[in-house]
């Protein structure tokens, strides 16, 4: 994100990442949620 928008601050980066996450398909989100659960154990 920083490479795409070199002058944005951390709050704006969080907004961009949040928007991208919400726009991802259910399959992609489930993949990463499963990965996160695996690492928590």
PDB file with SEQRES, HELIX, SHEET and CRYST1 records, atoms N, CA, C and O in Angstrom:
SEQRES   1 A   41  UNK UNK UNK UNK UNK UNK UNK UNK UNK UNK UNK UNK UNK          
SEQRES   2 A   41  UNK UNK UNK UNK UNK UNK UNK UNK UNK UNK UNK UNK UNK          
SEQRES   3 A   41  UNK UNK UNK UNK UNK UNK UNK UNK UNK UNK UNK UNK UNK          
SEQRES   4 A   41  UNK UNK                                                      
HELIX    1 AA1 UNK A   10  UNK A   23  1                                  14    
HELIX    2 AA2 UNK A   26  UNK A   40  1                                  15    
CRYST1    1.000    1.000    1.000  90.00  90.00  90.00 P 1           1          
ATOM      1  N   UNK A   1       0.846  -1.188   0.000  1.00  0.00           N  
ATOM      2  CA  UNK A   1       0.000   0.000   0.000  1.00  0.00           C  
ATOM      3  C   UNK A   1       0.887   1.245   0.000  1.00  0.00           C  
ATOM      4  O   UNK A   1       0.641   2.201  -0.736  1.00  0.00           O  
ATOM      5  N   UNK A   2       1.918   1.213   0.838  1.00  0.00           N  
ATOM      6  CA  UNK A   2       2.816   2.365   0.932  1.00  0.00           C  
ATOM      7  C   UNK A   2       3.504   2.629  -0.409  1.00  0.00           C  
ATOM      8  O   UNK A   2       3.758   3.782  -0.755  1.00  0.00           O  
ATOM      9  N   UNK A   3       3.805   1.574  -1.161  1.00  0.00           N  
ATOM     10  CA  UNK A   3       4.424   1.748  -2.477  1.00  0.00           C  
ATOM     11  C   UNK A   3       3.454   2.403  -3.458  1.00  0.00           C  
ATOM     12  O   UNK A   3       3.860   3.205  -4.299  1.00  0.00           O  
ATOM     13  N   UNK A   4       2.178   2.058  -3.345  1.00  0.00           N  
ATOM     14  CA  UNK A   4       1.164   2.650  -4.220  1.00  0.00           C  
ATOM     15  C   UNK A   4       0.872   4.096  -3.858  1.00  0.00           C  
ATOM     16  O   UNK A   4       0.680   4.940  -4.734  1.00  0.00           O  
ATOM     17  N   UNK A   5       0.839   4.379  -2.549  1.00  0.00           N  
ATOM     18  CA  UNK A   5       0.486   5.699  -2.037  1.00  0.00           C  
ATOM     19  C   UNK A   5       1.563   6.151  -1.051  1.00  0.00           C  
ATOM     20  O   UNK A   5       1.347   6.083   0.158  1.00  0.00           O  
ATOM     21  N   UNK A   6       2.706   6.608  -1.535  1.00  0.00           N  
ATOM     22  CA  UNK A   6       3.838   6.896  -0.640  1.00  0.00           C  
ATOM     23  C   UNK A   6       3.589   7.997   0.387  1.00  0.00           C  
ATOM     24  O   UNK A   6       4.299   8.064   1.390  1.00  0.00           O  
ATOM     25  N   UNK A   7       2.620   8.843   0.168  1.00  0.00           N  
ATOM     26  CA  UNK A   7       2.415   9.980   1.065  1.00  0.00           C  
ATOM     27  C   UNK A   7       1.254   9.818   2.036  1.00  0.00           C  
ATOM     28  O   UNK A   7       0.889  10.782   2.709  1.00  0.00           O  
ATOM     29  N   UNK A   8       0.658   8.623   2.132  1.00  0.00           N  
ATOM     30  CA  UNK A   8      -0.473   8.485   3.046  1.00  0.00           C  
ATOM     31  C   UNK A   8       0.005   8.074   4.434  1.00  0.00           C  
ATOM     32  O   UNK A   8       1.074   7.486   4.599  1.00  0.00           O  
ATOM     33  N   UNK A   9      -0.817   8.400   5.424  1.00  0.00           N  
ATOM     34  CA  UNK A   9      -0.450   8.079   6.810  1.00  0.00           C  
ATOM     35  C   UNK A   9      -1.024   6.716   7.213  1.00  0.00           C  
ATOM     36  O   UNK A   9      -1.747   6.081   6.445  1.00  0.00           O  
ATOM     37  N   UNK A  10      -0.689   6.282   8.425  1.00  0.00           N  
ATOM     38  CA  UNK A  10      -1.099   4.953   8.892  1.00  0.00           C  
ATOM     39  C   UNK A  10      -2.614   4.786   8.954  1.00  0.00           C  
ATOM     40  O   UNK A  10      -3.124   3.708   8.651  1.00  0.00           O  
ATOM     41  N   UNK A  11      -3.337   5.826   9.338  1.00  0.00           N  
ATOM     42  CA  UNK A  11      -4.802   5.723   9.380  1.00  0.00           C  
ATOM     43  C   UNK A  11      -5.370   5.442   7.998  1.00  0.00           C  
ATOM     44  O   UNK A  11      -6.262   4.609   7.844  1.00  0.00           O  
ATOM     45  N   UNK A  12      -4.856   6.132   7.001  1.00  0.00           N  
ATOM     46  CA  UNK A  12      -5.344   5.931   5.641  1.00  0.00           C  
ATOM     47  C   UNK A  12      -4.958   4.550   5.116  1.00  0.00           C  
ATOM     48  O   UNK A  12      -5.726   3.923   4.387  1.00  0.00           O  
ATOM     49  N   UNK A  13      -3.765   4.075   5.488  1.00  0.00           N  
ATOM     50  CA  UNK A  13      -3.347   2.724   5.095  1.00  0.00           C  
ATOM     51  C   UNK A  13      -4.319   1.701   5.669  1.00  0.00           C  
ATOM     52  O   UNK A  13      -4.721   0.766   4.975  1.00  0.00           O  
ATOM     53  N   UNK A  14      -4.697   1.874   6.928  1.00  0.00           N  
ATOM     54  CA  UNK A  14      -5.657   0.959   7.558  1.00  0.00           C  
ATOM     55  C   UNK A  14      -6.988   0.972   6.831  1.00  0.00           C  
ATOM     56  O   UNK A  14      -7.608  -0.076   6.655  1.00  0.00           O  
ATOM     57  N   UNK A  15      -7.429   2.133   6.412  1.00  0.00           N  
ATOM     58  CA  UNK A  15      -8.692   2.228   5.665  1.00  0.00           C  
ATOM     59  C   UNK A  15      -8.603   1.485   4.341  1.00  0.00           C  
ATOM     60  O   UNK A  15      -9.519   0.751   3.970  1.00  0.00           O  
ATOM     61  N   UNK A  16      -7.488   1.680   3.623  1.00  0.00           N  
ATOM     62  CA  UNK A  16      -7.302   1.009   2.338  1.00  0.00           C  
ATOM     63  C   UNK A  16      -7.288  -0.506   2.531  1.00  0.00           C  
ATOM     64  O   UNK A  16      -7.942  -1.239   1.789  1.00  0.00           O  
ATOM     65  N   UNK A  17      -6.542  -0.969   3.528  1.00  0.00           N  
ATOM     66  CA  UNK A  17      -6.470  -2.410   3.777  1.00  0.00           C  
ATOM     67  C   UNK A  17      -7.821  -2.976   4.194  1.00  0.00           C  
ATOM     68  O   UNK A  17      -8.190  -4.072   3.772  1.00  0.00           O  
ATOM     69  N   UNK A  18      -8.559  -2.243   5.014  1.00  0.00           N  
ATOM     70  CA  UNK A  18      -9.891  -2.682   5.413  1.00  0.00           C  
ATOM     71  C   UNK A  18     -10.830  -2.794   4.229  1.00  0.00           C  
ATOM     72  O   UNK A  18     -11.600  -3.748   4.124  1.00  0.00           O  
ATOM     73  N   UNK A  19     -10.765  -1.828   3.349  1.00  0.00           N  
ATOM     74  CA  UNK A  19     -11.606  -1.840   2.148  1.00  0.00           C  
ATOM     75  C   UNK A  19     -11.248  -3.029   1.265  1.00  0.00           C  
ATOM     76  O   UNK A  19     -12.130  -3.717   0.751  1.00  0.00           O  
ATOM     77  N   UNK A  20      -9.957  -3.266   1.093  1.00  0.00           N  
ATOM     78  CA  UNK A  20      -9.525  -4.400   0.269  1.00  0.00           C  
ATOM     79  C   UNK A  20      -9.967  -5.721   0.881  1.00  0.00           C  
ATOM     80  O   UNK A  20     -10.365  -6.639   0.163  1.00  0.00           O  
ATOM     81  N   UNK A  21      -9.897  -5.820   2.206  1.00  0.00           N  
ATOM     82  CA  UNK A  21     -10.321  -7.049   2.884  1.00  0.00           C  
ATOM     83  C   UNK A  21     -11.807  -7.295   2.653  1.00  0.00           C  
ATOM     84  O   UNK A  21     -12.214  -8.414   2.341  1.00  0.00           O  
ATOM     85  N   UNK A  22     -12.613  -6.253   2.807  1.00  0.00           N  
ATOM     86  CA  UNK A  22     -14.060  -6.404   2.617  1.00  0.00           C  
ATOM     87  C   UNK A  22     -14.409  -6.761   1.178  1.00  0.00           C  
ATOM     88  O   UNK A  22     -15.427  -7.408   0.929  1.00  0.00           O  
ATOM     89  N   UNK A  23     -13.580  -6.349   0.234  1.00  0.00           N  
ATOM     90  CA  UNK A  23     -13.842  -6.632  -1.173  1.00  0.00           C  
ATOM     91  C   UNK A  23     -13.351  -8.012  -1.609  1.00  0.00           C  
ATOM     92  O   UNK A  23     -13.683  -8.457  -2.708  1.00  0.00           O  
ATOM     93  N   UNK A  24     -12.571  -8.694  -0.777  1.00  0.00           N  
ATOM     94  CA  UNK A  24     -12.075 -10.029  -1.119  1.00  0.00           C  
ATOM     95  C   UNK A  24     -13.226 -11.030  -1.140  1.00  0.00           C  
ATOM     96  O   UNK A  24     -14.251 -10.847  -0.482  1.00  0.00           O  
ATOM     97  N   UNK A  25     -13.027 -12.078  -1.905  1.00  0.00           N  
ATOM     98  CA  UNK A  25     -14.047 -13.128  -1.967  1.00  0.00           C  
ATOM     99  C   UNK A  25     -14.088 -13.885  -0.645  1.00  0.00           C  
ATOM    100  O   UNK A  25     -13.141 -13.849   0.141  1.00  0.00           O  
ATOM    101  N   UNK A  26     -15.186 -14.560  -0.421  1.00  0.00           N  
ATOM    102  CA  UNK A  26     -15.351 -15.348   0.796  1.00  0.00           C  
ATOM    103  C   UNK A  26     -14.272 -16.421   0.889  1.00  0.00           C  
ATOM    104  O   UNK A  26     -13.754 -16.687   1.974  1.00  0.00           O  
ATOM    105  N   UNK A  27     -13.933 -17.030  -0.226  1.00  0.00           N  
ATOM    106  CA  UNK A  27     -12.917 -18.076  -0.230  1.00  0.00           C  
ATOM    107  C   UNK A  27     -11.562 -17.578   0.229  1.00  0.00           C  
ATOM    108  O   UNK A  27     -10.879 -18.251   1.002  1.00  0.00           O  
ATOM    109  N   UNK A  28     -11.173 -16.419  -0.236  1.00  0.00           N  
ATOM    110  CA  UNK A  28      -9.885 -15.838   0.159  1.00  0.00           C  
ATOM    111  C   UNK A  28      -9.899 -15.495   1.637  1.00  0.00           C  
ATOM    112  O   UNK A  28      -8.934 -15.774   2.349  1.00  0.00           O  
ATOM    113  N   UNK A  29     -10.980 -14.894   2.104  1.00  0.00           N  
ATOM    114  CA  UNK A  29     -11.058 -14.534   3.526  1.00  0.00           C  
ATOM    115  C   UNK A  29     -11.028 -15.775   4.411  1.00  0.00           C  
ATOM    116  O   UNK A  29     -10.365 -15.779   5.449  1.00  0.00           O  
ATOM    117  N   UNK A  30     -11.735 -16.818   4.013  1.00  0.00           N  
ATOM    118  CA  UNK A  30     -11.738 -18.057   4.793  1.00  0.00           C  
ATOM    119  C   UNK A  30     -10.342 -18.671   4.848  1.00  0.00           C  
ATOM    120  O   UNK A  30      -9.929 -19.192   5.884  1.00  0.00           O  
ATOM    121  N   UNK A  31      -9.619 -18.609   3.732  1.00  0.00           N  
ATOM    122  CA  UNK A  31      -8.254 -19.127   3.709  1.00  0.00           C  
ATOM    123  C   UNK A  31      -7.405 -18.436   4.775  1.00  0.00           C  
ATOM    124  O   UNK A  31      -6.720 -19.103   5.550  1.00  0.00           O  
ATOM    125  N   UNK A  32      -7.447 -17.108   4.818  1.00  0.00           N  
ATOM    126  CA  UNK A  32      -6.623 -16.376   5.778  1.00  0.00           C  
ATOM    127  C   UNK A  32      -7.117 -16.544   7.215  1.00  0.00           C  
ATOM    128  O   UNK A  32      -6.313 -16.562   8.147  1.00  0.00           O  
ATOM    129  N   UNK A  33      -8.412 -16.665   7.396  1.00  0.00           N  
ATOM    130  CA  UNK A  33      -8.934 -16.913   8.745  1.00  0.00           C  
ATOM    131  C   UNK A  33      -8.471 -18.275   9.253  1.00  0.00           C  
ATOM    132  O   UNK A  33      -8.122 -18.418  10.424  1.00  0.00           O  
ATOM    133  N   UNK A  34      -8.468 -19.271   8.374  1.00  0.00           N  
ATOM    134  CA  UNK A  34      -7.984 -20.598   8.741  1.00  0.00           C  
ATOM    135  C   UNK A  34      -6.501 -20.544   9.088  1.00  0.00           C  
ATOM    136  O   UNK A  34      -6.066 -21.151  10.067  1.00  0.00           O  
ATOM    137  N   UNK A  35      -5.733 -19.822   8.291  1.00  0.00           N  
ATOM    138  CA  UNK A  35      -4.305 -19.663   8.571  1.00  0.00           C  
ATOM    139  C   UNK A  35      -4.092 -19.027   9.937  1.00  0.00           C  
ATOM    140  O   UNK A  35      -3.239 -19.473  10.705  1.00  0.00           O  
ATOM    141  N   UNK A  36      -4.851 -18.003  10.241  1.00  0.00           N  
ATOM    142  CA  UNK A  36      -4.712 -17.310  11.527  1.00  0.00           C  
ATOM    143  C   UNK A  36      -5.032 -18.247  12.679  1.00  0.00           C  
ATOM    144  O   UNK A  36      -4.328 -18.244  13.689  1.00  0.00           O  
ATOM    145  N   UNK A  37      -6.078 -19.047  12.547  1.00  0.00           N  
ATOM    146  CA  UNK A  37      -6.438 -19.997  13.598  1.00  0.00           C  
ATOM    147  C   UNK A  37      -5.333 -21.035  13.799  1.00  0.00           C  
ATOM    148  O   UNK A  37      -5.040 -21.431  14.928  1.00  0.00           O  
ATOM    149  N   UNK A  38      -4.729 -21.468  12.708  1.00  0.00           N  
ATOM    150  CA  UNK A  38      -3.645 -22.443  12.788  1.00  0.00           C  
ATOM    151  C   UNK A  38      -2.465 -21.873  13.569  1.00  0.00           C  
ATOM    152  O   UNK A  38      -1.874 -22.567  14.396  1.00  0.00           O  
ATOM    153  N   UNK A  39      -2.123 -20.624  13.314  1.00  0.00           N  
ATOM    154  CA  UNK A  39      -0.978 -20.004  13.988  1.00  0.00           C  
ATOM    155  C   UNK A  39      -1.260 -19.698  15.453  1.00  0.00           C  
ATOM    156  O   UNK A  39      -0.330 -19.610  16.255  1.00  0.00           O  
ATOM    157  N   UNK A  40      -2.520 -19.536  15.809  1.00  0.00           N  
ATOM    158  CA  UNK A  40      -2.873 -19.251  17.201  1.00  0.00           C  
ATOM    159  C   UNK A  40      -2.653 -20.462  18.100  1.00  0.00           C  
ATOM    160  O   UNK A  40      -2.428 -20.317  19.302  1.00  0.00           O  
ATOM    161  N   UNK A  41      -2.720 -21.649  17.518  1.00  0.00           N  
ATOM    162  CA  UNK A  41      -2.636 -22.886  18.316  1.00  0.00           C  
ATOM    163  C   UNK A  41      -1.230 -23.243  18.677  1.00  0.00           C  
ATOM    164  O   UNK A  41      -1.001 -24.252  19.343  1.00  0.00           O  
TER     165      UNK A  41                                                      
END                                                                             
